[in-house]
């Protein structure tokens, strides 16, 4: 489960970079949002799956989130990043991947 998730995230990054190169001369930008654990039904309904995959006890996933990214992300935070990429403020961004995970990925290093 974790391996396929990681492979999918890597594929999104690679596809974003490839599309940005292919479409730049058509004045089309390609950027990606890579959200971490956001407070949505999709994430909360799979909490036990995450715990099982990671060998955590019941409630251990919430503890992991608290330790690694302090809290779940909010949908409004992801929406704000999407609005940025859709606006002229990001006109110099092309082939970028914005990680929205509250530092979760960096905390694994």
N, C-alpha and C positions, 0 to 999 in steps of 0.2 A: 504494500500500500504506500509506504513512504517513498520507495524507489520510483514508482510510477508517477507519483505526485512531483517529485524532484525532476524527473525527466520531462514532464509536461511543462514545468516552469522554465526549464532550460530551452525547450523547443520554442516557447513564446518569445524568449529573449532573442534567440537566433533568427526566428522568422521576422521579428521587428527590425533587426539590423539589416537583414536581406531586403525586406520590402522598402526600407528607407533608401537603400542604394538604388534599387530598381525604379522607384517612383519619383525620385527627387527632381528629375528633369521634366516631370509632368506637374510640378509644383504641388506634389502631394507628400505630406509628412506622415511618418509612421512612428508612433511611440507606444509604450506599453505601461500599464499599471500592474504592479505585482503585489497585491494585498496579502498580508499575513492573516492572522486569525481575527476576523471581524465579527462583531456581535450580531450574527444573523442566525436564522433557524437552521441553515445548512450546516454551520459550524456546531451549534449547540446540540443539534440532533445526532451528530456523529461523535460527541464527546467520548462515549464509551468505546467506540471504535479506535479513536486516537489513544485512549488509555491502554487498550489491549495491544495495539501495535507497538507502543512504547514501553510496555511492561509496567504501567503505572497502576496504582490502586484507585478505587472509586474516589473521585474528587481530585485525583492527582493531576489531571490536565489543567484544572483551574489554578492549582498551585504552580504548575510549570509556567503558565501564562503570566501569573503574578511575578514570578522570579525573572522571567526572560524579557517580557515586554510591558510589565506593570499592570496592564489591563487589556481587554479586548479593544480592537479598533472600532470606530463608529462608522456607519455607512455614510454619514455626512462628510467625514474626512476623506473617504474615497471619492465621493461626489465632487468635493472641492478640487481634488487633484485632476479629475476628469475635465472639469470646467477649465482649469488652467491649460491643460493640453489642447483643449478645443478653442482656446482664445489666442489672440494675437500676442499675448504676453509670452507665449512659448514659441514664437515664430522662428527662433534660432535653435529649437530642439528638434532633432530628427534622428531616429534610431536610438532614442533614449528609453531606458527602463527605470521607472521610479518604484522603488521598493517601499511599501507602506506597511511596515510591520512593527513599529514601535521599538526597533532595535533588536528584535528576536534573532534574526540571522547573525548579526554582529555579536550577540551574546554567546553564540555557539563557538566562537573562535577562541 
